[in-house]
């Protein structure tokens, strides 16, 4: 019984953490052509976190949130570029980096997002 309660508590904790980052976000990211803006939405479903961008060229393949840190794997243009994104949640703001491979060279860019109201 004790193990069942511990498992239930862990599931509730994961759900509560995911709820903290769930919802709509307005994102800005530096790109070679200048600053770009996107909107994305994260959805908490128990201990699972999923998301979608408003741009069909960007697909969130994996998302997780723990210890105020959001991690997402974002696929652009059906595999032409994959971003490993990481950001820290501070109130209604996410701020972090996106790492990718640009023509054989690793690249890291900064990004931020504010909660959409």
N, CA, C and O atoms as a MOPAC input file, in Angstrom:
PM7 MOZYME 1SCF
protein

 N      0.82800 1    -1.18900 1     0.00000 1
 C      0.00000 1     0.00000 1     0.00000 1
 C      0.87800 1     1.26100 1     0.00000 1
 O      0.56800 1     2.24600 1    -0.67000 1
 N      1.96200 1     1.21100 1     0.75300 1
 C      2.85500 1     2.37100 1     0.84500 1
 C      3.45400 1     2.70000 1    -0.52900 1
 O      3.59200 1     3.87100 1    -0.88200 1
 N      3.81100 1     1.66200 1    -1.30500 1
 C      4.38500 1     1.87700 1    -2.63600 1
 C      3.35400 1     2.48400 1    -3.58700 1
 O      3.68600 1     3.32900 1    -4.41800 1
 N      2.13600 1     2.05500 1    -3.46100 1
 C      1.06400 1     2.59700 1    -4.28800 1
 C      0.85700 1     4.08200 1    -3.99100 1
 O      0.68300 1     4.88400 1    -4.90900 1
 N      0.87700 1     4.43900 1    -2.72500 1
 C      0.73700 1     5.85000 1    -2.34600 1
 C      1.92100 1     6.67700 1    -2.84500 1
 O      1.74100 1     7.81000 1    -3.29100 1
 N      3.12000 1     6.12300 1    -2.77300 1
 C      4.31000 1     6.83500 1    -3.25600 1
 C      4.22000 1     7.04300 1    -4.76500 1
 O      4.55000 1     8.12000 1    -5.26100 1
 N      3.78000 1     6.03300 1    -5.49200 1
 C      3.61200 1     6.14700 1    -6.94000 1
 C      2.55200 1     7.19000 1    -7.27600 1
 O      2.74200 1     7.99300 1    -8.19000 1
 N      1.45700 1     7.18600 1    -6.55800 1
 C      0.40300 1     8.17100 1    -6.77300 1
 C      0.91700 1     9.58200 1    -6.50800 1
 O      0.60200 1    10.50600 1    -7.25800 1
 N      1.69600 1     9.75400 1    -5.46200 1
 C      2.26800 1    11.05500 1    -5.13800 1
 C      3.21200 1    11.53600 1    -6.24000 1
 O      3.19300 1    12.71100 1    -6.60500 1
 N      4.03400 1    10.63400 1    -6.76600 1
 C      4.93200 1    11.00200 1    -7.87200 1
 C      4.15700 1    11.41300 1    -9.11300 1
 O      4.53300 1    12.37100 1    -9.78800 1
 N      3.09000 1    10.70800 1    -9.41800 1
 C      2.26400 1    11.06100 1   -10.57800 1
 C      1.60800 1    12.42200 1   -10.38900 1
 O      1.54900 1    13.21800 1   -11.32700 1
 N      1.11800 1    12.69500 1    -9.19300 1
 C      0.50500 1    13.99200 1    -8.90700 1
 C      1.52600 1    15.11300 1    -9.00800 1
 O      1.21300 1    16.19700 1    -9.50100 1
 N      2.73800 1    14.86000 1    -8.54700 1
 C      3.79400 1    15.86700 1    -8.62000 1
 C      4.14200 1    16.16300 1   -10.07900 1
 O      4.28800 1    17.33000 1   -10.44200 1
 N      4.27900 1    15.14400 1   -10.91700 1
 C      4.56900 1    15.34500 1   -12.33600 1
 C      3.43600 1    16.10800 1   -13.01000 1
 O      3.68800 1    16.99200 1   -13.82900 1
 N      2.19600 1    15.77700 1   -12.67500 1
 C      1.05300 1    16.48200 1   -13.24300 1
 C      1.08600 1    17.95500 1   -12.84900 1
 O      0.88400 1    18.83100 1   -13.68900 1
 N      1.34100 1    18.22500 1   -11.57100 1
 C      1.37000 1    19.61500 1   -11.09400 1
 C      2.48600 1    20.39800 1   -11.77000 1
 O      2.29100 1    21.56100 1   -12.12400 1
 N      3.64900 1    19.78700 1   -11.95500 1
 C      4.74700 1    20.47200 1   -12.62900 1
 C      4.37900 1    20.79200 1   -14.06800 1
 O      4.61400 1    21.90900 1   -14.52900 1
 N      3.80700 1    19.83400 1   -14.78400 1
 C      3.42600 1    20.05400 1   -16.17200 1
 C      2.36700 1    21.14400 1   -16.29200 1
 O      2.38700 1    21.91800 1   -17.24800 1
 N      1.45100 1    21.21500 1   -15.34300 1
 C      0.41000 1    22.24500 1   -15.36600 1
 C      1.02500 1    23.64000 1   -15.25900 1
 O      0.46000 1    24.60100 1   -15.78000 1
 N      2.16700 1    23.76500 1   -14.59500 1
 C      2.81800 1    25.07200 1   -14.42500 1
 C      3.26600 1    25.65900 1   -15.75200 1
 O      3.35900 1    26.87900 1   -15.88100 1
 N      3.54300 1    24.82600 1   -16.73400 1
 C      4.04000 1    25.30000 1   -18.03300 1
 C      2.99800 1    25.14400 1   -19.14800 1
 O      3.22100 1    25.59800 1   -20.27000 1
 N      1.87200 1    24.50800 1   -18.84600 1
 C      0.82900 1    24.28900 1   -19.84700 1
 C      0.18500 1    25.61300 1   -20.25200 1
 O      0.06600 1    26.53600 1   -19.44800 1
 N     -0.22900 1    25.68400 1   -21.52300 1
 C     -0.91300 1    26.86400 1   -22.03300 1
 C     -0.21900 1    27.43300 1   -23.24600 1
 O      0.68700 1    26.81700 1   -23.80700 1
 N     -0.65000 1    28.61100 1   -23.64400 1
 C     -0.11200 1    29.26400 1   -24.82800 1
 C      1.09100 1    30.12500 1   -24.51200 1
 O      1.18300 1    30.72700 1   -23.44200 1
 N      2.03200 1    30.17400 1   -25.48000 1
 C      3.27100 1    30.93500 1   -25.31400 1
 C      3.59300 1    31.70100 1   -26.59000 1
 O      3.40400 1    31.19300 1   -27.69500 1
 N      4.08300 1    32.93200 1   -26.42600 1
 C      4.57500 1    33.76600 1   -27.52600 1
 C      6.09500 1    33.75200 1   -27.45500 1
 O      6.68600 1    34.21400 1   -26.47900 1
 N      6.71400 1    33.22300 1   -28.48700 1
 C      8.15800 1    32.96600 1   -28.48000 1
 C      8.90300 1    33.88700 1   -29.43400 1
 O      8.40200 1    34.23300 1   -30.50400 1
 N     10.11700 1    34.28200 1   -29.02800 1
 C     11.03400 1    35.03600 1   -29.88400 1
 C     12.36900 1    34.31000 1   -29.88600 1
 O     12.83300 1    33.82900 1   -28.85200 1
 N     12.98400 1    34.23700 1   -31.07800 1
 C     14.25900 1    33.54700 1   -31.20300 1
 C     15.11900 1    34.27300 1   -32.23300 1
 O     14.61700 1    34.75300 1   -33.24900 1
 N     16.40600 1    34.34800 1   -31.96100 1
 C     17.33300 1    34.94700 1   -32.90900 1
 C     17.63100 1    33.93400 1   -34.01700 1
 O     17.86000 1    32.75500 1   -33.75000 1
 N     17.62200 1    34.40800 1   -35.24700 1
 C     17.93700 1    33.58000 1   -36.41100 1
 C     18.91000 1    34.36500 1   -37.28100 1
 O     19.05900 1    35.57300 1   -37.09900 1
 N     19.57100 1    33.70200 1   -38.21900 1
 C     20.51800 1    34.42100 1   -39.09100 1
 C     19.88900 1    35.62700 1   -39.80200 1
 O     20.57100 1    36.62100 1   -40.05500 1
 N     18.59600 1    35.54100 1   -40.12400 1
 C     17.93200 1    36.65300 1   -40.80600 1
 C     17.34600 1    37.67400 1   -39.83500 1
 O     16.69300 1    38.62400 1   -40.26800 1
 N     17.56400 1    37.49800 1   -38.53700 1
 C     17.03400 1    38.41500 1   -37.53000 1
 C     16.09300 1    37.69800 1   -36.57700 1
 O     15.98800 1    36.47100 1   -36.59900 1
 N     15.41900 1    38.45800 1   -35.75200 1
 C     14.51500 1    37.87400 1   -34.76300 1
 C     13.26100 1    37.32000 1   -35.42900 1
 O     12.66300 1    37.97200 1   -36.28600 1
 N     12.86700 1    36.11000 1   -35.02900 1
 C     11.64100 1    35.48700 1   -35.52700 1
 C     10.71800 1    35.25100 1   -34.34000 1
 O     11.17000 1    35.07400 1   -33.20800 1
 N      9.42200 1    35.25100 1   -34.61500 1
 C      8.41900 1    35.04700 1   -33.57500 1
 C      7.51700 1    33.88500 1   -33.94900 1
 O      7.14100 1    33.71800 1   -35.10900 1
 N      7.17700 1    33.08600 1   -32.95000 1
 C      6.27400 1    31.95400 1   -33.11600 1
 C      5.34700 1    31.89700 1   -31.91100 1
 O      5.61600 1    32.50100 1   -30.87200 1
 N      4.26300 1    31.16800 1   -32.06500 1
 C      3.37400 1    30.86100 1   -30.94800 1
 C      3.33700 1    29.35200 1   -30.81800 1
 O      3.28300 1    28.62900 1   -31.81200 1
 N      3.36800 1    28.88700 1   -29.57400 1
 C      3.20900 1    27.45600 1   -29.34900 1
 C      2.34800 1    27.23400 1   -28.12000 1
 O      2.20400 1    28.11400 1   -27.27200 1
 N      1.77600 1    26.03700 1   -28.04200 1
 C      0.90400 1    25.66200 1   -26.93500 1
 C      1.39000 1    24.35100 1   -26.35700 1
 O      1.68000 1    23.40500 1   -27.08900 1
 N      1.47600 1    24.30100 1   -25.04300 1
 C      1.83800 1    23.07100 1   -24.33800 1
 C      0.61300 1    22.55500 1   -23.60900 1
 O     -0.15600 1    23.32700 1   -23.03600 1
 N      0.43700 1    21.23100 1   -23.63700 1
 C     -0.71400 1    20.60400 1   -23.00500 1
 C     -0.23600 1    19.52600 1   -22.03300 1
 O      0.53900 1    18.64100 1   -22.39400 1
 N     -0.71300 1    19.62200 1   -20.80300 1
 C     -0.40300 1    18.61500 1   -19.78700 1
 C     -1.51700 1    17.58400 1   -19.77200 1
 O     -2.69700 1    17.92600 1   -19.69000 1
 N     -1.13000 1    16.31800 1   -19.85100 1
 C     -2.07400 1    15.20800 1   -19.77600 1
 C     -1.49800 1    14.21800 1   -18.77900 1
 O     -0.79000 1    13.28100 1   -19.14800 1
 N     -1.81300 1    14.44100 1   -17.50900 1
 C     -1.20700 1    13.63100 1   -16.45700 1
 C      0.27400 1    13.93200 1   -16.38100 1
 O      0.66900 1    15.09100 1   -16.25000 1
 N      1.09400 1    12.90400 1   -16.46100 1
 C      2.54300 1    13.11700 1   -16.40200 1
 C      3.15700 1    13.31200 1   -17.78600 1
 O      4.37900 1    13.37800 1   -17.91700 1
 N      2.31400 1    13.40400 1   -18.82300 1
 C      2.78200 1    13.58900 1   -20.19700 1
 C      2.59800 1    15.04800 1   -20.61400 1
 O      1.58000 1    15.66800 1   -20.30700 1
 N      3.60500 1    15.59200 1   -21.32300 1
 C      3.55200 1    16.95400 1   -21.83300 1
 C      3.70200 1    16.90000 1   -23.34700 1
 O      4.65500 1    16.31500 1   -23.86200 1
 N      2.75800 1    17.51300 1   -24.05700 1
 C      2.80600 1    17.57600 1   -25.50700 1
 C      2.65200 1    19.03100 1   -25.93100 1
 O      2.30400 1    19.89100 1   -25.12100 1
 N      2.91500 1    19.29800 1   -27.20600 1
 C      2.77500 1    20.66800 1   -27.66300 1
 C      2.70000 1    20.78500 1   -29.16000 1
 O      3.04100 1    19.86100 1   -29.89800 1
 N      2.23600 1    21.96900 1   -29.60500 1
 C      2.14400 1    22.27600 1   -31.01700 1
 C      2.53800 1    23.72700 1   -31.25500 1
 O      2.30900 1    24.58800 1   -30.40500 1
 N      3.12600 1    23.99000 1   -32.40500 1
 C      3.41900 1    25.35000 1   -32.85200 1
 C      2.30900 1    25.80400 1   -33.78300 1
 O      1.60700 1    24.97500 1   -34.36200 1
 N      2.14400 1    27.11100 1   -33.93000 1
 C      1.16900 1    27.64400 1   -34.88400 1
 C      1.70500 1    27.58700 1   -36.31200 1
 O      0.98500 1    27.91900 1   -37.25400 1
 N      2.94000 1    27.17800 1   -36.48100 1
 C      3.59200 1    27.05700 1   -37.78100 1
 C      3.73700 1    25.56300 1   -38.08000 1
 O      4.43700 1    24.85300 1   -37.35700 1
 N      3.07900 1    25.08300 1   -39.14200 1
 C      3.09400 1    23.63500 1   -39.42300 1
 C      4.47300 1    23.09300 1   -39.77400 1
 O      4.65800 1    21.87700 1   -39.81200 1
 N      5.44500 1    23.96500 1   -40.03100 1
 C      6.80200 1    23.50500 1   -40.31800 1
 C      7.55100 1    23.10700 1   -39.04900 1
 O      8.60700 1    22.47900 1   -39.12600 1
 N      7.01400 1    23.46700 1   -37.88400 1
 C      7.65600 1    23.15600 1   -36.60700 1
 C      6.81600 1    22.13900 1   -35.84800 1
 O      5.63300 1    22.36700 1   -35.59700 1
 N      7.43100 1    21.01600 1   -35.48200 1
 C      6.72600 1    19.94700 1   -34.78400 1
 C      7.45800 1    19.62900 1   -33.48600 1
 O      8.65300 1    19.33500 1   -33.49400 1
 N      6.73700 1    19.69000 1   -32.37400 1
 C      7.31700 1    19.30500 1   -31.08400 1
 C      7.23800 1    17.78900 1   -30.98800 1
 O      6.15300 1    17.21700 1   -30.87700 1
 N      8.40600 1    17.14300 1   -31.03300 1
 C      8.45100 1    15.67500 1   -30.98000 1
 C      8.44700 1    15.16200 1   -29.55000 1
 O      7.80800 1    14.15400 1   -29.24900 1
 N      9.16100 1    15.85700 1   -28.66500 1
 C      9.22500 1    15.46500 1   -27.25200 1
 C      9.20100 1    16.73500 1   -26.42200 1
 O      9.74100 1    17.76800 1   -26.81900 1
 N      8.56500 1    16.64200 1   -25.26200 1
 C      8.56900 1    17.76300 1   -24.32500 1
 C      8.53300 1    17.21100 1   -22.90700 1
 O      7.86000 1    16.22000 1   -22.62300 1
 N      9.27300 1    17.87600 1   -22.02500 1
 C      9.24500 1    17.49400 1   -20.61400 1
 C      9.47500 1    18.74600 1   -19.77600 1
 O     10.05800 1    19.72600 1   -20.23900 1
 N      9.00600 1    18.68900 1   -18.54300 1
 C      9.16900 1    19.81700 1   -17.63800 1
 C      9.41200 1    19.28200 1   -16.23600 1
 O      8.60300 1    18.52100 1   -15.70300 1
 N     10.53400 1    19.68400 1   -15.64000 1
 C     10.86800 1    19.29500 1   -14.27600 1
 C     11.81500 1    20.33400 1   -13.68700 1
 O     12.65600 1    20.88800 1   -14.39500 1
 N     11.67600 1    20.59100 1   -12.41300 1
 C     12.56000 1    21.52800 1   -11.71500 1
 C     12.66200 1    22.86700 1   -12.44400 1
 O     13.75400 1    23.41100 1   -12.60300 1
 N     11.51700 1    23.39400 1   -12.88500 1
 C     11.41700 1    24.68500 1   -13.57400 1
 C     12.13000 1    24.72000 1   -14.92900 1
 O     12.36900 1    25.79900 1   -15.47200 1
 N     12.47200 1    23.54500 1   -15.48200 1
 C     13.17600 1    23.49300 1   -16.75700 1
 C     12.32600 1    22.77100 1   -17.80700 1
 O     11.93900 1    21.61500 1   -17.63200 1
 N     12.04800 1    23.48400 1   -18.89800 1
 C     11.34100 1    22.91700 1   -20.04300 1
 C     12.37300 1    22.41700 1   -21.04400 1
 O     13.33100 1    23.12200 1   -21.36100 1
 N     12.17800 1    21.20700 1   -21.53800 1
 C     13.01900 1    20.65200 1   -22.58900 1
 C     12.10300 1    20.20000 1   -23.72000 1
 O     11.10400 1    19.51800 1   -23.49100 1
 N     12.45900 1    20.59000 1   -24.95200 1
 C     11.67500 1    20.19800 1   -26.12200 1
 C     12.61100 1    19.81600 1   -27.26200 1
 O     13.65700 1    20.43500 1   -27.45500 1
 N     12.22600 1    18.79800 1   -28.00700 1
 C     12.87400 1    18.47800 1   -29.26900 1
 C     11.91300 1    18.92900 1   -30.35800 1
 O     10.79100 1    18.43300 1   -30.46000 1
 N     12.37300 1    19.88300 1   -31.17600 1
 C     11.52200 1    20.46900 1   -32.20600 1
 C     12.11700 1    20.15800 1   -33.57500 1
 O     13.28200 1    20.44700 1   -33.84400 1
 N     11.29800 1    19.56500 1   -34.42700 1
 C     11.68200 1    19.17600 1   -35.77400 1
 C     11.16200 1    20.24200 1   -36.74300 1
 O      9.97600 1    20.57100 1   -36.72900 1
 N     12.05000 1    20.77700 1   -37.58000 1
 C     11.65300 1    21.80500 1   -38.54900 1
 C     11.71200 1    21.24800 1   -39.96700 1
 O     12.65700 1    20.55000 1   -40.33600 1
 N     10.71200 1    21.55900 1   -40.73400 1
 C     10.65600 1    21.16900 1   -42.15000 1
 C     10.88700 1    19.67900 1   -42.36300 1
 O     11.68000 1    19.28100 1   -43.21600 1
 N     10.19700 1    18.86900 1   -41.59200 1
 C     10.23100 1    17.41000 1   -41.74000 1
 C     11.63700 1    16.83900 1   -41.69400 1
 O     11.99900 1    15.98300 1   -42.50100 1
 N     12.42400 1    17.31900 1   -40.74500 1
 C     13.73400 1    16.72900 1   -40.51800 1
 C     14.91000 1    17.48900 1   -41.07000 1
 O     16.04800 1    17.06100 1   -40.87900 1
 N     14.69000 1    18.60700 1   -41.75200 1
 C     15.83600 1    19.34100 1   -42.27700 1
 C     16.65900 1    19.97200 1   -41.15900 1
 O     17.85200 1    20.22800 1   -41.32200 1
 N     16.00800 1    20.22100 1   -40.01900 1
 C     16.73000 1    20.76600 1   -38.87100 1
 C     15.99000 1    20.34800 1   -37.59900 1
 O     14.76200 1    20.40200 1   -37.54600 1
 N     16.73300 1    19.93600 1   -36.58800 1
 C     16.16000 1    19.55300 1   -35.30800 1
 C     16.78100 1    20.43800 1   -34.23600 1
 O     18.00300 1    20.55800 1   -34.14600 1
 N     15.93100 1    21.05100 1   -33.42900 1
 C     16.37500 1    21.90100 1   -32.32600 1
 C     16.18900 1    21.16800 1   -31.00900 1
 O     15.12500 1    20.60600 1   -30.74900 1
 N     17.21900 1    21.17500 1   -30.18100 1
 C     17.10600 1    20.70600 1   -28.80500 1
 C     16.97500 1    21.97300 1   -27.96600 1
 O     17.94500 1    22.70500 1   -27.76600 1
 N     15.76800 1    22.21900 1   -27.48100 1
 C     15.46800 1    23.46100 1   -26.79100 1
 C     15.37400 1    23.22900 1   -25.29000 1
 O     14.87100 1    22.20500 1   -24.82700 1
 N     15.87000 1    24.20200 1   -24.55100 1
 C     15.86400 1    24.12000 1   -23.09900 1
 C     15.61500 1    25.52900 1   -22.57200 1
 O     16.20400 1    26.49100 1   -23.06500 1
 N     14.74300 1    25.65300 1   -21.57000 1
 C     14.45100 1    26.96700 1   -21.00900 1
 C     14.04400 1    26.83900 1   -19.55200 1
 O     13.54700 1    25.79900 1   -19.12000 1
 N     14.25800 1    27.89700 1   -18.81200 1
 C     13.88000 1    27.96100 1   -17.41000 1
 C     12.62400 1    28.80900 1   -17.27100 1
 O     12.52300 1    29.88700 1   -17.85700 1
 N     11.67000 1    28.31500 1   -16.49200 1
 C     10.43700 1    29.03600 1   -16.23000 1
 C     10.63400 1    29.95000 1   -15.03200 1
 O     11.08400 1    29.51800 1   -13.97100 1
 N     10.28700 1    31.22800 1   -15.21700 1
 C     10.32000 1    32.21700 1   -14.13800 1
 C      9.03000 1    33.00900 1   -14.22200 1
 O      8.93400 1    33.96100 1   -14.99700 1
 N      8.03700 1    32.62700 1   -13.43400 1
 C      6.73000 1    33.27300 1   -13.50000 1
 C      6.05500 1    32.96700 1   -14.82200 1
 O      5.76100 1    31.81000 1   -15.11900 1
 N      5.80600 1    34.00500 1   -15.62300 1
 C      5.17100 1    33.83900 1   -16.92900 1
 C      6.16300 1    33.99300 1   -18.06800 1
 O      5.78300 1    34.37700 1   -19.17400 1
 N      7.43900 1    33.69700 1   -17.80600 1
 C      8.49100 1    33.84200 1   -18.80600 1
 C      9.33400 1    32.58000 1   -18.89400 1
 O      9.70300 1    31.99400 1   -17.87600 1
 N      9.63300 1    32.16900 1   -20.11500 1
 C     10.60000 1    31.10700 1   -20.37700 1
 C     11.80700 1    31.75600 1   -21.04100 1
 O     11.65000 1    32.62600 1   -21.89800 1
 N     13.00400 1    31.34200 1   -20.65400 1
 C     14.21000 1    31.88700 1   -21.27400 1
 C     15.23400 1    30.76300 1   -21.36100 1
 O     15.50700 1    30.07500 1   -20.37700 1
 N     15.80800 1    30.58400 1   -22.57700 1
 C     16.76400 1    29.50200 1   -22.72600 1
 C     17.49000 1    29.52400 1   -24.04300 1
 O     17.66200 1    30.57000 1   -24.66800 1
 N     17.92100 1    28.32300 1   -24.46200 1
 C     18.70500 1    28.17500 1   -25.68100 1
 C     18.12800 1    27.05000 1   -26.54300 1
 O     17.43600 1    26.15300 1   -26.06300 1
 N     18.44200 1    27.14100 1   -27.82300 1
 C     18.10500 1    26.08700 1   -28.78700 1
 C     19.40200 1    25.69600 1   -29.47100 1
 O     20.12200 1    26.54400 1   -29.99700 1
 N     19.69200 1    24.40500 1   -29.45800 1
 C     20.90200 1    23.89700 1   -30.10100 1
 C     20.50700 1    23.10600 1   -31.33900 1
 O     19.53200 1    22.35400 1   -31.33700 1
 N     21.29800 1    23.29800 1   -32.40700 1
 C     21.02300 1    22.59400 1   -33.65600 1
 C     22.31700 1    22.42800 1   -34.44300 1
 O     23.36600 1    22.93700 1   -34.05000 1
 N     22.22900 1    21.72400 1   -35.53600 1
 C     23.35500 1    21.53900 1   -36.45000 1
 C     23.06000 1    22.35800 1   -37.70300 1
 O     22.07500 1    22.10700 1   -38.39700 1
 N     23.91200 1    23.33400 1   -37.98700 1
 C     23.72300 1    24.17500 1   -39.17200 1
 C     24.81700 1    23.86900 1   -40.18100 1
 O     25.91700 1    24.41800 1   -40.10800 1
 N     24.50300 1    22.98500 1   -41.12500 1
 C     25.45300 1    22.64600 1   -42.17300 1
 C     26.72100 1    21.99000 1   -41.66500 1
 O     27.80700 1    22.24900 1   -42.18300 1
 N     26.59300 1    21.14300 1   -40.65500 1
 C     27.74700 1    20.44800 1   -40.11100 1
 C     28.41200 1    21.15200 1   -38.94700 1
 O     29.35400 1    20.62200 1   -38.35900 1
 N     27.94000 1    22.33000 1   -38.60700 1
 C     28.49600 1    23.07200 1   -37.47400 1
 C     27.43600 1    23.22600 1   -36.39600 1
 O     26.30400 1    23.61000 1   -36.68900 1
 N     27.79400 1    22.92800 1   -35.15000 1
 C     26.81400 1    23.12600 1   -34.07200 1
 C     26.53400 1    24.61800 1   -33.88000 1
 O     27.43200 1    25.45300 1   -33.99000 1
 N     25.28400 1    24.92800 1   -33.59400 1
 C     24.88800 1    26.31300 1   -33.36700 1
 C     23.95700 1    26.37700 1   -32.16600 1
 O     23.12600 1    25.49300 1   -31.96100 1
 N     24.10600 1    27.41900 1   -31.38800 1
 C     23.24600 1    27.66000 1   -30.23800 1
 C     22.68800 1    29.06700 1   -30.34500 1
 O     23.43300 1    30.03000 1   -30.52700 1
 N     21.37400 1    29.17900 1   -30.23200 1
 C     20.72700 1    30.48700 1   -30.25300 1
 C     19.87200 1    30.64200 1   -29.00200 1
 O     19.38400 1    29.66200 1   -28.43900 1
 N     19.70300 1    31.88300 1   -28.58200 1
 C     18.86900 1    32.17100 1   -27.42100 1
 C     17.41500 1    32.33700 1   -27.85900 1
 O     17.12700 1    32.77600 1   -28.97200 1
 N     16.51100 1    31.97400 1   -26.95400 1
 C     15.09400 1    32.19400 1   -27.19800 1
 C     14.41000 1    32.51600 1   -25.89300 1
 O     14.91000 1    32.20300 1   -24.81300 1
 N     13.25900 1    33.14500 1   -26.01100 1
 C     12.44900 1    33.44700 1   -24.84000 1
 C     10.97600 1    33.37200 1   -25.23500 1
 O     10.62900 1    33.43700 1   -26.41400 1
 N     10.13800 1    33.23800 1   -24.24700 1
 C      8.68400 1    33.19200 1   -24.49300 1
 C      7.97000 1    33.77800 1   -23.29400 1
 O      8.42100 1    33.65700 1   -22.15400 1
 N      6.84900 1    34.41400 1   -23.57600 1
 C      5.98900 1    34.92500 1   -22.52000 1
 C      4.63600 1    34.23700 1   -22.65200 1
 O      4.18500 1    33.90600 1   -23.74800 1
 N      4.01300 1    34.03600 1   -21.51200 1
 C      2.72000 1    33.35400 1   -21.50200 1
 C      1.67700 1    34.20300 1   -22.23800 1
 O      1.55700 1    35.40300 1   -21.99000 1
 N      0.93800 1    33.58000 1   -23.13000 1
 C     -0.13500 1    34.26400 1   -23.84600 1
 C     -1.34300 1    34.37500 1   -22.91800 1
 O     -1.70000 1    33.42000 1   -22.22800 1
 N     -1.95100 1    35.52800 1   -22.91100 1
 C     -3.13100 1    35.72500 1   -22.03800 1
 C     -4.37500 1    35.90400 1   -22.85400 1
 O     -5.45800 1    36.08000 1   -22.29700 1

